[in-house]
Every structure is written in C-alpha cells, then in structure tokens.
Amino acid sequence: MNNNQRRIAELIPHKTLYTGEKIPAIGMGTFGSDRFSAEQISQAVLGAVRFGYRLFDCASVYENEAMIGDVLLQARNEGIMREELFIQSKIWNDMHRPGDVLLSCAKTLKDLKLDYLDMLFIHWPFRNHHAPGAKVSDRDEQSHAYVHEEFMETWRQMERLQKSGLVRHIGTSNMSIAKMKLLLRDCEIRPAANEMELHPSFQQEEFFRFCVDNQIQPVGFSPIGSPSRPDRDRTDNDYVDLEDPLVVDIAKTHGVHPAIVCIKWAIQRGQIPIPFSIHEKEYKSNLLSVLSDPLSPKEMELLKSVNRNCRLIKGQVFLWDDIDDWRILWDEDGIIRSR
Ligand SMILES: NC(=O)c1ccc[n+]([C@@H]2O[C@H](COP(=O)([O-])OP(=O)(O)OC[C@H]3O[C@@H](n4cnc5c(N)ncnc54)[C@H](OP(=O)(O)O)[C@@H]3O)[C@@H](O)[C@H]2O)c1
C-alpha cells in the first residue's frame, strides 16, 4: 500500500454510531447478484482495501466470505490494521433459531478470519428461506408471515453475541417502521444500524427519518439502483435511477457517471452507501466521489423529486402459501400481517 492510498483512507469521512464508535461514511458491497464469482469479488475487495475502502458489507448467504477472508488477511499482512476495518455480516433466514445464530456468526468469523465483527445484521426479519438462485415463484413450505416472538428470539441471540464481544454492534435489515417500533419496545440492546434499500427513486423518507431520529444509522443498499441485480428481482415497471433525466443532467454538470450522483446524494443525505462493483475504475470512482465536488444544496433539493417509491428488492421469494403480493412483506399501511 502506497502513501497516496493510505491518505485516501484517512480522508474518508466517518459517521458516529450511538455507541460512540466510528463507521466510514461509504463502504463496498459484496453481493455478486448470482453473476460474479467469489474469486472476482474477493479480488475486487483486495483492490478496494488497498485503494482505501475500510467498510465491507458481507453476508453468509453471499457464499464468498471465505475468499473475502483470505484477502482481508492479506491486506492485514500488508499493514492495514484490524482496527481500521469495519466489517459487517448478516445472519441468513435459515439460521435464526437459538444456537444457529451463534453457529452462523462463528462460521462467518472463521471464514472472514476475524475474531470479531464490527456489525452483524439479521438479513431479513423472517425465517422464510430460499435456496441460492431461487425463482420468483418458488415458495418454501415452512414460510409464514412475520411473528414478532420469533424475531425477538433471534434478537436475544444477537444481544448475547454483542455482550460476548464477538460482535461490536447489532443491526437489522429489510425492516419496516412498524416492525422497528416493536423491536425498540422489546429489545435490551438497540440496533445500531438498519440496512435498507435506498437510492434516488426509492428514498423511504419516513423510515429514513425514523431511523435517524432513533439514532439508528441507515446503511443504504443498492445505492445505484442495483443495475446488475438477479432476474428474480426485476419487474417491468422498475425505475432505472441511472437513466433518470435529472440524475443524468446533474452528472453531466459534474462531469461524472450518473452512478456517482447517486452515491454523492446518499452520502450528503446521511445514509452510508455500500455500492458494489468488481470493476476497478468503478469502485475507485465510487470511493473518490466522497472527497470532492459535492452536490449543491439546490441539486440535493431537486433530487428529492426523483423519488418514485420504486422498491427493487421486493422479496417475493419470501412469501408464503398462495400469496403473491410482495407489499405484504413491507407493512406499507403500518400494519404487520401476521399468521
Ligand atoms: N441487506 C440486503 O438485503 C441487501 C440487498 C441487496 C444488496 N445488499 C448489499 O448492498 C450492496 C450493493 O447493492 P447492489 O449490488 O444490489 O447494487 P448497486 O451497488 O446499486 O449496483 C451495483 C452495480 O452498479 C454498477 N456500478 C457500480 N459502480 C458503478 C459506477 N461507478 N459506474 C457505473 N456503474 C457502476 C455495477 O454494474 P456492472 O457490474 O454492470 O458494471 C454494479 O454491479 C450489495 O453488494 C450487498 O452488499 C444488501
């Protein structure tokens, strides 16, 4: 690692979690969308950590943690300290039961070659499972609506992990305001972050505000509008952030790719974006976008109008029985559908 790259890492701004610990204001995703191999992704992680990324968003279900662990170890052997890194992972839906949460965390730690995680999320607030590469119409026989007692049983295990020191912070993902209110009512340890879909055409203003007001740091996934997402997460009416005329216009003004406008918007709004790319030019420009030429207050204001409430990661594969309206998963009317 050369001095220039160390300087880039040092220049990246940080946010402060409610625990007082710092987290980089931008990270890198590691989900290959069923398109990129673990080898390709881990090589990108190696290039990214050498370039100055310090936050990596991993998950057991991405099936690449062992290879990512190898390159993170390599980076530490090259002089990057463990304390400089902020590594997140997630518990997959089939590992929610007592005992399994600990097992899953232990496997992730072993694969990533770490002795603690900076953040562990519950990936989805359901035990509903789907096999890697599942089709939209696939349903698991065991799937059912959200059960708060089940979720709290899982959360208690997360709290145990934090108390044990194996995990520094615990968090949620793919939640709703209604579910979050129940969690805040019943938890002993509050979530430090909530990983949620956030991009210009899906701003989730109310939920975003709710998180900020409750000192839960929003981490924004699919910040560019996930142009490479798997087919199961595509529908005909999906909005394309990268082709939005205003986003394209602002990109021209700044002389950057529209993806960079999405990332600048995310950082300036206050969520932590975790863009994914295996391409060196892309992941480098994504990180550098935080360092110069911010969007103007007027551009930030204008970008509010790009919102189309267009959720891309709808979660159809987690539905149950013959239900096919994915909106049920998201409690849009404020009511949690239960069994
Ligand atoms: N918690 C959850 O349930 C959840 C769900 C989804 C994602 N995530 C996390 O969020 C991360 C990011 O989300 P995502 O992968 O869905 O979508 P994304 O980051 O919005 O989009 C990634 C794609 O954008 C393109 N791209 C990236 N940088 C670019 C640039 N500078 N210029 C042009 N194109 C660029 C790349 O496409 P090409 O490869 O075609 O160039 C890349 O594959 C994931 O990797 C994962 O870690 C979490």
The ligand as an ORCA input file, in Angstrom:
! r2SCAN-3c Opt
* xyz 0 1
  N     -29.425     -6.294      3.125
  C     -29.875     -6.730      1.966
  O     -30.891     -7.440      1.881
  C     -29.166     -6.327      0.701
  C     -29.838     -6.418     -0.534
  C     -29.157     -6.024     -1.678
  C     -27.848     -5.564     -1.597
  N     -27.205     -5.511     -0.392
  C     -25.795     -5.040     -0.274
  O     -25.672     -3.803     -0.989
  C     -24.634     -3.916     -1.944
  C     -24.882     -3.021     -3.138
  O     -26.138     -3.289     -3.729
  P     -26.288     -3.913     -5.184
  O     -25.091     -4.733     -5.503
  O     -27.633     -4.545     -5.228
  O     -26.437     -2.655     -6.138
  P     -25.667     -1.327     -6.520
  O     -24.471     -1.136     -5.693
  O     -26.712     -0.276     -6.557
  O     -25.278     -1.644     -8.024
  C     -24.145     -2.425     -8.340
  C     -23.894     -2.359     -9.840
  O     -23.794     -0.992    -10.256
  C     -22.832     -0.850    -11.276
  N     -21.867      0.183    -10.846
  C     -21.231      0.279     -9.636
  N     -20.445      1.368     -9.616
  C     -20.568      1.980    -10.821
  C     -20.004      3.144    -11.404
  N     -19.151      3.921    -10.735
  N     -20.358      3.456    -12.679
  C     -21.223      2.676    -13.354
  N     -21.809      1.569    -12.859
  C     -21.483      1.218    -11.602
  C     -22.143     -2.190    -11.450
  O     -22.691     -2.806    -12.601
  P     -21.719     -3.548    -13.646
  O     -21.103     -4.663    -12.890
  O     -22.657     -3.994    -14.713
  O     -20.720     -2.505    -14.089
  C     -22.574     -2.990    -10.223
  O     -22.728     -4.363    -10.477
  C     -24.591     -5.418     -2.250
  O     -23.399     -5.814     -2.886
  C     -24.787     -6.000     -0.870
  O     -23.580     -5.957     -0.135
  C     -27.849     -5.878      0.750
*
